[in-house]
Amino acid sequence: MIRGMTRREFIKKGMTLVAVGWTAPSFLTRTALAVNNPWDLAQVVSRPGVPDDRILVVVQMGGGNDGLNTVVPFGDDAYYRARPTLAVPQKDVLRITDDLGLHPGLAPLKELYDRGAMAIVQGVGYPNPSRSHFRSMEIWHTADPEGRIVRYGWIGRYFDSNCPVCERPTVGVNIGPAMPLALQAESGVGVSLENPEAFQWVAGFDGIGAKEELELFRLLNAPAPNEPGTIDFLRHTAMNAYLSSEQVRGAVGAYKGGIEYPNTPFAASLRLIAQMIAGRLATKVYYAHLTGFDTHSAQRGVHENLLEQLAGGVAAFYRDLEAQGNAERVLVLAFSEFGRRVAENGSRGTDHGTAAPMFLFGKGLKGGLYGRQPSLTDLADGDLKHAIDFRSVYATVLDRWLGADPQKILGHNFERVGFL
Amino acid sequence: MGVTLRRFRPTASDPWDQVKAAHLLNRAGFGGTPEEVARLAALPVEAAVEELLNFESVPESFPAPDFTELHGMEDELRRLRRDRAPEAALRSMVQRINRANIVKFQELRRSWVRRMIETRRPLQEKLVLFWHGHLVSGLPETRVAEHMAMQLELFRRMAAGNFKELILAVSRDPAMLSYLDNNTNRKGKPNENYARELLELFTMGVGHYTEQDVREAARAFTGWTFVGNEFVFRRDQHDDGVKTFLGRTGNWDGTDIIDIIFEHPATARFLPRKLWAFFAYPSPEESVVEALAAEFRRQRWEIKPVLRMIFLSEAFFSPQAIRSRIKSPAELVVGAVRLTGATVPDEALVRAMDLMGQRLLYPPNVGGWPQGRRWINTATVLVRYNLGGLLLYGTMPGMPRRRAAPGPVDHLLDADRIRTAGDVVDQLVARFLQSPLDGRRRWALLRAFGTNREDTPWRPDGVASRAQLRSAAHLIMSMPEFQLH
C-alpha cells in the first residue's frame, strides 16, 4: 500500500489551502492530482529500462577525506616515506589487491566489497583543483569547476529536468541543518530536516482554537503574485514544509525495523532515511552528512573514528534495506571535497590536497575498483594528479541509475564509469 | 579615490521616522520595543547613531563566568601526573575535565544569549556575534571553555576597535590557535591551516594569493602557540629562514605577514564588504565597497568610522536595506524575546536557535554560518514559526514538554489608545513587523479577534481577550514578514 495522504485527506487539507491561496502555485495543483500514488506518475517517465522507483543517497564527507589512508597503497614505498607517523602498517590493511587495501576501520565495508556491493572509483578530481573547502565544495555541488554562474546544484538541476516525482517537495530530502547547494533547484522543491518531531507547525493552545488558527496560518503563508523575492521564497518554503510535514512524519512513524545501527549521529541520519524509504516517501535523492575530515593535526584517532562511523553506518543501512527488500532500489554515493596532501605535515596530520577516491554502495551496481590509483611520485605541487573527473561519476549515476540525460544537466558529455 | 557614500539627509518625503529608527535598532542591535524605537526616533539621526556607536560610555556589567571548579580539576590532574598516578586515574580525570568543559560551554551559550537580550550596549554584542561568525572558533576543535570565554571577551573589548590589532590578537588567541591547529605549527613541519584561513576567510579572500603564499605564511607562524591561557612564542620551534610572501622576501614572522597583508589593496575591501553585507544588504555595489575601503584605509583599519559611514548612509536607509534581510536565528530569538518580554528558560532559547541552524560556539566550519536565504529550509522555517509557541505557551515541537501557564500579554498593547479590533492589529503590527501589512493579511489577523471588521469595538475583558491576543501574536510570529528585518 502506498502511504501518504489519501485523496480525501488531501482535499480536506490541501484543497482548502489551494482555495484560500487565491493564486496557488501550479505545483500544488499538480501535486493534488498525483497524490494517490507517488510512484505512478503517468505523465513523467524516465528512459525505458530505467525503473522509476530508484533512489540515490548521497553521503557528504565534509572537510576533505584523506583518500590515501582510506584506500591505502600499501604496496608503494613512496606512501610509507611520505607518511612516517600516519601510514597504515601493511599488516593492518584489509587487502583488496596486491598493493591496495582498505583502512582497518572499514571492515564492515570490506564485507560489502567482497559481496560485490561496493565500487571504489580511484583518483577522482577535476582540473585546476581548489584547496579551499568552500570553493571546492561549491564545485562538487554545482559540478561547475570553471565557475560559470550556476545558481543551482547538480541534483537540483536533475529535479528541474522533469524527472519522476520531481514536482513533489519531498523529491529531495536532506538530513541536516542546512539545505546543500547540490539539492537546490530552480523549482524550489526539496525538504531539509533533522528531527522529524520538530518538523511540524503547531497552533496555539487557546484563543480562536487550533482549527481556525491553522486556517489563518495557511492564509498568511499562501504564496501570492507580486510579492518581493524573499517573502515569496519564504512562503514557498513554508508551503513545502507544511505539505511534507505529515507525509514525512507518517513515513518515519510507520517503520520500526529490527536492524541495529551504531550510536552515532551519522548512523541516525541513515536510519531516518531507511525509515522514509520503507515508508515509501516520494523521494528520489536523500542527502546525509558526515563531517570532521579536516584532519590537520593528530589525525590518526580522529580519522579512524570517522571511517568507522562511515563503515558502521553504511553497513547497517545496507542490512536494513536488504531486510526491507529495497536494496536493489538504492544506490549510495559517498564523496569529499578533496583529498589530502601526500606527505603528512608536522602535526601528525595532513593539509588540503586534491584527488581522492569516491565510493558507491548498492545491490544494483557492479562492485570493484575503477579508475586508477594516482602516482605518489609524479605529483603536481606535492599533490596527486586526478585520473577521473568527478562529473564522469555524476554522469554515470544520472544516466544509468536515474535515467536522466547527463549532457543536459552537466553541460558536457562525460565518459561513463563501469560501476553501473 | 574620491568615492563617497552618500549621506542620509532626512527630508519631508523621506524622513527620519519610526520605521528607520526601528531598522537601525534591528541592524545595529537586536531590535527594539515600540518605546525604545520612539525614543530613538525622537533624536536626530546622527545622535541616534552616535549613541549606538559609543557603547563604551554606557555602564554595563555582567558576571564573568566562573572557572574555579575547572581550575581545581586541572590542578588535580597536574598533581596526579607529578605523582605518576596509574594510567586509569589520569584517564578518568581527563574525562572529568572534558565533561566539565562541555557543561561550561553550555553555560557560556546560555549566558551569552541572556546578555544579548539584556545588554544596554546592543551594537557591542551584535559585533561580538559578527566576529564569532567571521573569526571563527568553537567546539569541537576548541575544547577549553575558558579559552572560548576569553575569545568572546576579546571580541567584546575590540568589537569596534582596530581590525589589524584584532587580527594580531586573534592570531595569538588560544581558542583560535587550537581551532586552526597553529599550536602544532612547527619549524620544518608547518601546518598551514591557520595561514590559509587567515588569508582566505579573515582578511583578503581567495584570488589574491597563491598556494605558495599560504605555505610561506604558515612557516612565518611556526612557534606561535599557547601554554595554559597564555600566548607563547617558541623561538626553538620558529622557522627563521627567508620567506617570500606576496612578492616580499625577508625573514618574516607572523607579525610581518599581517603587516604585508594590510598593505595589500584587497584587504581594505574585504572586511568592509562583509560588514556591509551583515548590517545593510548582501552583494554591495562596487562603489559602496570602494567608499568604505577608502575610509577604512584613511582611518588606519579603525572599524568604528566604517560602521558610522554605514549607519549614516542613504543606502543603509533605502528600501533595498529596510526589512530586506532574513534574521539570523540569534537575531530572531533574541529580538522576539525582547519584543514579547517572554520569560522562557535560556536553555530553551539556545535549543531553539540550535534547531534553527545556529549553534552558538559550535560553528558549522571555519567559514561560519551562511547568511541570508541559507538560513531558511523546510525544517528551519517550521522551527522559526514555532518560536511564537515557545514564547507564548512555553513549548514547541522538538523540545521537552513543559506546559506552563500561558505568559502575560497585556503589556503588548497600549490599552489607552485602543478602541477597535483594527487598533489592536495596528499596535501588534507596529510592534512585531514595524511596517504596514496588506489588507488581506490584516483581515486574517482581525479574524483572530473573532471579527471581519476593523471597527468592531474591542476592550480587554480578561481571559478571553488575552487568549485572542495570544492567537494573534502567535500568528504574526508564524508569518514570513516576521522573519525579515
Contacts between the chains, C-beta under 8 A, distances in Angstrom:
chain1	res1	chain2	res2	distance
A	62	B	365	7.4
A	63	B	365	7.5
A	130	B	206	7.8
A	131	B	196	7.5
A	131	B	211	6.7
A	131	B	214	8.0
A	132	B	196	7.8
A	132	B	200	5.7
A	132	B	206	5.7
A	133	B	365	6.6
A	133	B	366	7.5
A	133	B	367	7.1
A	134	B	200	8.0
A	134	B	367	5.5
A	135	B	206	6.2
A	169	B	378	7.1
A	174	B	377	7.5
A	177	B	357	4.1
A	177	B	364	7.4
A	177	B	379	7.5
A	177	B	380	7.3
A	178	B	357	5.8
A	178	B	364	7.3
A	178	B	370	6.7
A	178	B	374	6.1
A	178	B	377	6.6
A	179	B	374	7.7
A	179	B	377	4.2
A	190	B	377	7.8
A	190	B	378	7.6
A	191	B	377	7.7
A	191	B	378	4.5
A	191	B	379	7.7
A	192	B	377	3.7
A	192	B	378	5.5
A	192	B	379	5.0
A	192	B	380	7.5
A	193	B	378	6.5
A	193	B	379	4.1
A	194	B	355	7.6
A	194	B	379	6.0
A	195	B	355	7.1
A	195	B	379	7.7
A	195	B	398	5.3
A	197	B	397	5.8
A	197	B	398	5.4
A	198	B	355	5.7
A	198	B	379	7.1
A	198	B	382	7.1
A	198	B	383	5.9
A	198	B	386	7.7
A	198	B	396	7.8
A	198	B	397	4.8
A	198	B	398	2.8
A	199	B	378	7.6
A	199	B	379	5.9
A	199	B	382	6.1
A	199	B	397	7.7
A	200	B	382	6.4
A	200	B	397	5.4
A	201	B	382	5.2
A	201	B	385	5.2
A	201	B	386	6.2
A	201	B	478	6.8
A	202	B	386	6.5
A	202	B	389	6.0
A	202	B	396	7.5
A	202	B	397	5.9
A	203	B	474	7.8
A	204	B	388	7.9
A	204	B	389	6.6
A	204	B	392	6.8
A	204	B	393	6.2
A	204	B	470	5.9
A	204	B	471	5.3
A	204	B	474	4.5
A	205	B	393	5.1
A	205	B	403	7.7
A	205	B	406	6.9
A	206	B	406	6.5
A	206	B	467	4.0
A	206	B	470	6.4
A	206	B	471	7.3
A	207	B	448	6.7
A	207	B	467	4.3
A	207	B	468	5.3
A	207	B	469	7.8
A	207	B	470	5.3
A	207	B	471	2.8
A	207	B	472	7.7
A	207	B	474	7.4
A	208	B	447	7.2
A	208	B	448	5.5
A	208	B	450	6.7
A	208	B	468	6.6
A	208	B	471	4.9
A	212	B	447	7.3
A	213	B	448	7.6
A	213	B	471	5.9
A	213	B	474	7.2
A	213	B	475	6.7
A	216	B	444	4.8
A	216	B	445	7.9
A	216	B	447	5.7
A	216	B	448	6.6
A	216	B	475	5.7
A	217	B	475	6.5
A	217	B	478	5.7
A	219	B	440	7.7
A	219	B	441	7.7
A	219	B	444	4.8
A	220	B	441	5.8
A	220	B	444	5.3
A	220	B	475	6.2
A	220	B	478	7.0
A	220	B	479	5.0
A	221	B	478	7.6
A	221	B	479	7.0
A	221	B	480	6.7
A	224	B	440	8.0
A	228	B	324	7.8
A	230	B	324	6.8
A	230	B	326	6.6
A	230	B	373	7.1
A	230	B	480	8.0
A	230	B	484	6.4
A	231	B	480	5.0
A	231	B	481	6.9
A	231	B	484	7.4
A	233	B	373	6.1
A	233	B	376	7.0
A	234	B	326	7.9
A	234	B	376	6.3
A	234	B	381	6.8
A	234	B	480	3.6
A	234	B	483	5.7
A	235	B	480	5.5
A	237	B	376	5.5
A	237	B	377	6.6
A	237	B	378	6.0
A	237	B	381	5.0
A	238	B	381	5.1
A	238	B	382	7.7
A	238	B	385	7.0
A	238	B	480	6.8
A	240	B	378	5.3
A	241	B	378	3.7
A	241	B	379	7.3
A	241	B	381	5.4
A	241	B	382	5.0
A	242	B	382	7.9
A	244	B	378	6.3
A	245	B	382	6.9
A	291	B	365	7.6
A	292	B	140	7.7
A	294	B	193	7.8
A	294	B	365	7.7
A	296	B	180	7.7
A	296	B	181	4.4
A	296	B	184	8.0
A	296	B	191	5.5
A	296	B	192	7.9
A	296	B	193	4.2
A	297	B	181	4.4
A	297	B	184	4.6
A	297	B	191	6.2
A	297	B	193	7.8
A	298	B	184	7.7
A	345	B	189	6.1
A	345	B	190	6.5
A	345	B	191	5.0
A	345	B	192	7.4
A	346	B	184	7.0
A	346	B	185	7.3
A	346	B	186	4.9
A	346	B	188	6.5
A	346	B	189	1.5
A	346	B	190	6.2
A	346	B	191	6.2
A	347	B	181	5.9
A	347	B	184	3.4
A	347	B	185	7.0
A	347	B	186	7.6
A	347	B	189	6.9
A	347	B	191	4.5
A	348	B	184	7.9
A	349	B	181	7.0
A	349	B	184	7.6
A	349	B	191	6.7
A	351	B	191	7.0
A	351	B	192	5.0
A	351	B	193	7.1
A	352	B	192	7.8
A	352	B	196	7.3
A	381	B	211	6.4
